[in-house]
């Protein structure tokens, strides 16, 4: 079986996740792509920033909004290594992200395909195109190894 190379945005998101793990943070990384170019990258940092909202998705969305000088990211894609939680899914909807690509599913804390199904709610004003499972094996392996070390 041939292992296909990951798309560059997911490869960068995984590098960000590795940086998070090295810093003692849950290994999640995210990048925002605009017109085929990565304009923002971040990893989870709630502990190091003493900020419970410092998830990779939120940090990368904030950086992308600042880079573009606008709060609506309608022409952007978000690539993240783990299925977003409800907080991050809400931010994705508010930012009007066009496409969401994510790696590993998160049956416990995810809110896209699991849990709250944020984008399926009638109150959700925007639903991105969703592409799950990109780089899933590598992302899941990173997460398992991180949590196994802490048990």
Wavefront OBJ file of the C-alpha trace (Angstrom):
o trace
v 0.000 0.000 0.000
v 1.391 3.390 -0.995
v 1.369 6.168 1.579
v 0.286 9.323 -0.198
v 1.981 12.560 0.764
v -0.116 14.915 2.847
v -1.295 18.186 1.375
v 1.132 20.942 2.459
v -1.397 22.675 4.756
v -2.025 19.462 6.720
v 1.705 18.730 6.876
v 2.202 22.188 8.427
v -0.719 21.667 10.814
v 0.936 18.424 11.966
v 4.249 20.260 12.488
v 2.342 22.755 14.622
v 0.807 19.865 16.590
v 4.290 18.465 17.205
v 5.359 21.880 18.521
v 2.390 21.823 20.897
v 3.372 18.393 22.211
v 6.972 19.536 22.720
v 5.623 22.450 24.798
v 3.484 20.124 26.925
v 0.253 21.191 25.206
v -2.319 18.831 23.690
v -0.922 18.238 20.188
v -3.332 20.065 17.914
v -2.194 22.308 15.090
v -4.078 24.470 12.620
v -3.378 26.591 9.572
v -5.466 29.006 7.545
v -5.025 29.060 3.784
v -6.032 32.002 1.600
v -5.752 31.788 -2.182
v -3.560 28.692 -1.939
v -1.104 30.222 0.540
v -0.774 29.580 4.276
v -1.385 32.932 5.975
v -1.593 31.748 9.589
v -0.407 28.794 11.639
v -0.765 27.985 15.323
v -0.844 25.197 17.843
v -2.722 24.653 21.070
v -1.403 26.930 23.814
v -3.954 27.172 26.683
v -1.370 26.284 29.320
v 1.482 28.434 28.069
v -0.795 31.427 27.463
v -2.950 30.800 30.565
v -5.948 31.134 28.258
v -8.588 28.399 28.000
v -9.584 29.722 24.563
v -6.080 29.393 23.090
v -6.963 26.449 20.873
v -5.035 26.063 17.626
v -8.093 26.930 15.547
v -8.853 30.154 17.400
v -5.245 31.306 17.387
v -4.876 30.664 13.661
v -8.230 32.335 12.879
v -7.159 35.412 14.874
v -3.838 35.571 13.011
v -5.551 35.162 9.636
v -8.109 37.885 10.402
v -5.268 40.222 11.400
v -3.264 39.341 8.264
v -6.242 40.087 6.014
v -7.494 43.016 8.072
v -11.023 41.664 8.292
v -13.151 39.447 10.506
v -14.765 37.477 7.669
v -12.564 34.766 6.208
v -14.944 33.793 3.424
v -12.201 32.855 0.963
v -10.202 30.839 3.493
v -9.704 27.203 4.387
v -8.926 25.936 7.884
v -6.770 22.832 8.179
v -6.669 21.312 11.674
v -5.331 18.036 13.000
v -8.322 17.243 15.238
v -12.072 17.609 14.833
v -12.941 21.027 16.279
v -14.738 21.406 19.606
v -17.959 23.421 19.971
v -16.075 26.633 20.794
v -13.874 26.342 17.716
v -16.753 25.268 15.458
v -18.612 28.393 16.582
v -15.612 30.547 15.712
v -15.337 28.850 12.304
v -18.985 29.702 11.619
v -18.604 33.311 12.811
v -15.470 33.776 10.694
v -17.335 32.335 7.701
v -14.491 29.926 6.886
v -15.277 28.422 3.458
v -13.764 24.958 3.952
v -12.749 22.915 6.982
v -10.274 20.054 6.631
v -9.506 18.016 9.734
v -7.493 14.947 10.607
v -8.542 12.807 13.538
v -12.135 12.462 14.664
v -12.826 13.380 18.293
v -15.778 11.353 19.610
v -15.228 12.747 23.117
v -14.829 16.484 22.488
v -15.521 17.073 18.810
v -18.567 19.045 17.724
v -18.570 18.663 13.950
v -19.272 14.963 13.326
v -19.787 14.194 17.031
v -21.364 15.778 20.075
v -23.140 19.056 19.368
v -22.936 18.841 15.542
v -22.627 22.635 15.601
v -22.920 23.147 11.851
v -26.147 21.127 11.708
v -27.953 23.354 14.201
v -30.614 25.734 12.829
v -28.987 28.564 14.824
v -25.723 28.134 12.945
v -25.606 30.892 10.330
v -22.755 29.450 8.273
v -21.652 25.925 7.451
v -18.267 25.362 5.818
v -17.638 22.557 3.380
v -16.208 19.799 5.587
v -13.492 17.292 4.668
v -12.657 14.898 7.531
v -9.897 12.316 7.786
v -7.035 14.203 6.077
v -3.864 13.014 7.825
v -6.033 11.174 10.344
v -3.560 8.393 11.139
v -0.645 10.737 11.871
v -2.795 13.096 13.926
v -4.332 10.263 15.953
v -0.906 8.697 16.558
v 0.429 12.019 17.878
v -2.513 12.383 20.255
v -2.337 8.780 21.511
v 1.400 9.056 22.178
v 0.937 12.361 24.031
v -1.747 11.022 26.347
v -0.031 7.660 26.820
v 3.054 9.461 28.175
v 0.873 11.194 30.756
v -0.813 8.073 32.109
l 1 2 3 4 5 6 7 8 9 10 11 12 13 14 15 16 17 18 19 20 21 22 23 24 25 26 27 28 29 30 31 32 33 34 35 36 37 38 39 40 41 42 43 44 45 46 47 48 49 50 51 52 53 54 55 56 57 58 59 60 61 62 63 64 65 66 67 68 69 70 71 72 73 74 75 76 77 78 79 80 81 82 83 84 85 86 87 88 89 90 91 92 93 94 95 96 97 98 99 100 101 102 103 104 105 106 107 108 109 110 111 112 113 114 115 116 117 118 119 120 121 122 123 124 125 126 127 128 129 130 131 132 133 134 135 136 137 138 139 140 141 142 143 144 145 146 147 148 149 150 151
